[in-house]
Amino acid sequence: MHFKKYTKQRNQSIQGLRSLKDTLPKNIKKIINTRGYIYSETLNNWKYIVGEDLFKVCYPKSYKNSNKFSVSTILIMVKRGHEIELEYSKKKIIDKMNAFFENRVVERIKFLSFNDEKEIYLKKDIPENNVTNNRYKKRIDNVKNEKIKKSLIELTNVFKKK
């Protein structure tokens, strides 16, 4: 491979196939490394960070990095009724996350509670006989190949069942 030296963005680059990360400008790399990396690693290691008990009742929803106006914050979704457990272990979670990343990554935690009950919404009574067939019948009829036409009709029947 041929090495180029002293390009605008890097001191040295390799010609040929490069990963996407290597082709990005330095400024964008910093943003991706700080925000995206922290959130993705938090998701991957959430069970280790909070422990087995809290892992079952909460998960991280978003991460906001610090700037001039606010401190770095992580938003955690908590099942209703378990907010107090998480509130008591807030300091422990912050310390464990900062130790995990070996840097002051999180300074504040916000909680947002949600119901874990699965709500079932009933569909309106729509006659389901050939719903998709009626909607796309003209388009399917315009297809000239009989095999494709037959497979499209079968596909609409599968969607109708779901």
C-alpha positions as CSV (number, residue, x, y, z in Angstrom):
1,M,0.0,0.0,0.0
2,H,1.0,3.5,-0.6
3,F,1.1,6.0,2.3
4,K,0.3,9.7,1.9
5,K,1.7,12.1,4.3
6,Y,0.5,15.5,5.5
7,T,-3.0,15.7,4.1
8,K,-5.3,18.4,5.4
9,Q,-7.1,16.3,8.1
10,R,-4.6,13.6,9.1
11,N,-0.9,13.3,9.3
12,Q,-0.9,10.0,7.5
13,S,-3.5,8.0,5.5
14,I,-3.6,4.6,3.8
15,Q,-4.8,4.4,0.2
16,G,-7.2,1.6,-0.6
17,L,-10.2,0.4,1.4
18,R,-10.7,2.4,4.6
19,S,-13.4,2.1,7.3
20,L,-16.0,4.9,7.5
21,K,-14.6,6.1,10.8
22,D,-11.2,6.8,9.1
23,T,-12.7,8.8,6.3
24,L,-14.6,11.2,8.6
25,P,-13.2,14.6,9.5
26,K,-11.8,15.0,13.0
27,N,-14.6,17.2,14.3
28,I,-17.2,14.7,13.4
29,K,-15.2,11.9,14.8
30,K,-15.1,13.7,18.2
31,I,-18.8,14.1,18.2
32,I,-19.5,10.4,17.4
33,N,-16.9,9.2,19.9
34,T,-18.3,11.3,22.7
35,R,-22.0,11.0,22.2
36,G,-22.7,7.8,20.3
37,Y,-20.0,5.8,21.9
38,I,-21.1,6.6,25.5
39,Y,-24.7,5.8,24.8
40,S,-24.0,2.6,22.9
41,E,-21.6,1.3,25.5
42,T,-24.0,2.2,28.2
43,L,-26.7,0.1,26.5
44,N,-24.4,-2.8,26.0
45,N,-23.2,-2.9,29.6
46,W,-26.4,-1.7,31.4
47,K,-26.8,-5.0,33.3
48,Y,-23.3,-4.6,34.7
49,I,-23.7,-0.9,35.6
50,V,-27.0,-1.2,37.5
51,G,-27.1,-4.8,38.6
52,E,-29.4,-7.7,38.1
53,D,-32.4,-6.3,40.1
54,L,-32.5,-2.8,38.6
55,F,-31.8,-4.2,35.1
56,K,-35.2,-5.8,35.0
57,V,-37.1,-2.5,35.8
58,C,-35.2,0.2,33.9
59,Y,-33.2,1.0,30.8
60,P,-31.4,4.1,29.4
61,K,-33.4,6.1,26.9
62,S,-31.0,8.8,25.9
63,Y,-27.8,10.6,26.8
64,K,-27.1,14.3,26.5
65,N,-23.5,15.5,26.6
66,S,-22.5,18.6,28.7
67,N,-22.3,22.0,27.1
68,K,-22.2,25.6,28.2
69,F,-25.7,25.5,29.6
70,S,-26.2,22.1,31.0
71,V,-24.3,19.1,32.5
72,S,-24.2,15.7,31.0
73,T,-27.4,13.8,31.7
74,I,-28.7,10.3,31.1
75,L,-32.5,9.7,30.9
76,I,-33.6,6.4,32.3
77,M,-37.0,4.8,31.8
78,V,-38.3,3.2,35.0
79,K,-41.3,0.9,35.5
80,R,-43.9,2.6,37.6
81,G,-43.5,1.7,41.3
82,H,-39.7,1.2,41.1
83,E,-38.7,4.9,41.1
84,I,-37.7,4.9,44.7
85,E,-35.3,2.0,44.3
86,L,-33.6,3.8,41.5
87,E,-33.5,7.1,43.3
88,Y,-31.6,5.5,46.2
89,S,-29.1,4.0,43.9
90,K,-28.6,7.1,41.8
91,K,-25.2,8.0,43.2
92,K,-24.0,4.4,42.8
93,I,-25.1,4.4,39.1
94,I,-23.3,7.7,38.5
95,D,-20.1,6.5,40.2
96,K,-20.2,3.1,38.4
97,M,-20.7,4.7,34.9
98,N,-17.9,7.2,35.5
99,A,-15.6,4.4,36.7
100,F,-16.6,2.3,33.7
101,F,-15.7,5.0,31.2
102,E,-12.7,6.2,33.3
103,N,-13.9,9.8,32.9
104,R,-16.5,12.1,34.3
105,V,-19.2,11.1,31.8
106,V,-22.5,11.4,33.7
107,E,-23.2,14.2,36.3
108,R,-27.0,13.9,36.5
109,I,-29.7,11.2,36.1
110,K,-33.3,11.9,35.1
111,F,-36.0,9.3,35.5
112,L,-39.1,8.9,33.4
113,S,-41.6,6.3,34.5
114,F,-43.8,4.1,32.3
115,N,-46.5,1.6,32.7
116,D,-45.5,-2.0,31.9
117,E,-49.0,-3.1,31.3
118,K,-49.6,-4.1,27.7
119,E,-52.5,-2.3,26.4
120,I,-54.5,-4.0,23.6
121,Y,-56.2,-1.6,21.2
122,L,-59.1,-3.2,19.4
123,K,-59.3,-2.5,15.7
124,K,-62.4,-1.1,14.3
125,D,-64.7,-3.6,12.7
126,I,-63.5,-3.6,9.1
127,P,-64.6,-6.3,6.8
128,E,-61.4,-8.3,6.3
129,N,-62.5,-10.2,3.3
130,N,-59.9,-9.3,0.6
131,V,-58.9,-6.0,2.2
132,T,-55.5,-5.9,0.6
133,N,-56.8,-7.5,-2.6
134,N,-59.4,-4.8,-3.0
135,R,-56.9,-2.0,-2.3
136,Y,-54.3,-3.2,-4.7
137,K,-56.4,-5.2,-7.1
138,K,-55.9,-2.8,-10.0
139,R,-52.2,-2.7,-9.6
140,I,-52.0,-6.5,-9.4
141,D,-54.2,-6.9,-12.5
142,N,-51.8,-4.7,-14.4
143,V,-49.0,-7.2,-13.9
144,K,-48.5,-9.3,-17.0
145,N,-46.6,-12.2,-15.6
146,E,-48.9,-14.8,-14.2
147,K,-46.5,-16.2,-11.7
148,I,-45.7,-12.8,-10.2
149,K,-49.4,-12.0,-10.1
150,K,-50.2,-15.2,-8.3
151,S,-47.3,-14.7,-5.8
152,L,-48.5,-11.1,-5.1
153,I,-52.0,-12.4,-4.3
154,E,-50.5,-15.0,-1.9
155,L,-48.4,-12.2,-0.3
156,T,-51.5,-10.1,0.3
157,N,-53.2,-13.1,1.9
158,V,-50.3,-13.5,4.3
159,F,-50.5,-9.9,5.3
160,K,-54.2,-10.2,5.8
161,K,-53.6,-13.0,8.3
162,K,-51.2,-10.8,10.3
